[in-house]
């Protein structure tokens, strides 16, 4: 029996939809499932306790925002495993964070953005400033951009909410006004605002799901398509087999079982046809280096700082 708590709507074509897809994959594997969407911070602890009392294990909190609740509830339910998607750590034997290797995918997005920019300026819009996975993602974006073009200017804007498309749109307009012609970022429902703004202003952007390609097929270069279905299946199966080691597991190109995410423009195509073959080859080479352990981006808080 597997239960999932989601911070937003399963229909957001982004973060929450990806988590729900993962839960469906577990259902296909024969697990009984349950879920609660739009779970507010004040309700995290009680919702986790409720599923634990009903015999669900693992109870998955599909956001790093569920970590503190899991750490508080964990000691009272020692036989229940609490998995935190996109968390940054764990506690004891029953609170475990699983994530994608955000630094790898941010790095690739930054390299692609820099290569596709004509103005020498790129931007990104994100939320949850200072959270470890956001430092990894946005710091990786800046490092990746600088790795292929040392003179590139990278400006990052952080929003208060991950779920506000209107605020995201305004942030993108301000980046474009400052000269940025390729926009990345990491938001949930808000990410649709990034795509819409890029479509309206005719600049390139990087999405988070194939639904974003559908909104602006000529503007979306690729999507960081997170494979939370594969991540949760790998984590739950490893858990069942007693092979999930430690309190934190991140899946990337150097992992077995799943890469955690990948660059996808369409289901069967990595990149927009507008991306030159030489740039596509460069990205593939970076992926291979990551898979071999030769390239390990280590973004710092400073790398992820807001502004230029």
Phi, psi and omega in degrees: 000121182238130177242152180226136172253130181240139182284341183224202183274141179289353180257022186278000181057027183211234188302307185290323176298322180294320178296316180297322177299323177296319179297321178296324178296323178292324175299319179297335179275000176103003179279144169282134184236157172210155179207157173229128179253166181054041181280119182277157184306320182296340184256358185305308187297311183295322180295319178295315180300319182300313180293322180297316179299328182274006173088012177281135174197119006281157166260119185259126170261111187274063175173145175301341180294344180271356187298313184296323177295317179299320180292329178282323184277328185313309183298335181276346181227070188295338180272355179258133174265132177251114178260131179247113178285129180069024176276176185241006180175190182211205183193134178057212181260355188236007173240112188229132175263138172236144182207171168268160179282079186306326182296326179291314185285325174297319180299313179296319179297319179295318179297317179296314181301314182296319181293330183269354182280135175263336183272347184079015179226129176232161181222170176210148178236127184219179177230182174053050181304135176092345176292143184307317182289333178282324174299316180297314184290308184283325174295321176297321179301313181293317180297318180296318179297314182291334183291331181258340177214098186297337183267004183292143174260127181242120179242129182243132175245129176256137178256162178288329185239145174274353192244018189244090182300325182295317179294322179297318180299314180298320179297318179295317178303320180290324176295318180295320178299332178274003175107355181291135180238005170222130185238126173251200177147182180206098176227171175267249178300331180297340184296333178300330177293324176298313183296315180298317181296318179297320179297315182295323186263355176072036175248165178278154179211169179236125184265190180235356179202162179297337175298332178287324174301319182297327180291318185215072186301332180271352182253332180280122180281320178189176174234141168279088185275103183282130185263064184294335174302309180294321181298311182291323176297313179300315182293315182291321178293319177296322179298314180298324182272001181071025184252001181278106189265136173079185184261355183214125179229124178244133182257128179212199182294341180265011182261159172261155178092309178202151175274355178085320178199177173197166175277119180222125174267313171232171182304329183243019183214132184284319191228153172303139179303342179289344180283121181301150181303324181295323178290318177301318180294322179296319178294319178298321179295321178295318178301316181297321178296321177295317180298324182276355182079013180274338179237113180232086180300136180231075183294143176254172176302323180295321178298330184264010187300151178287160182085192184271000000 
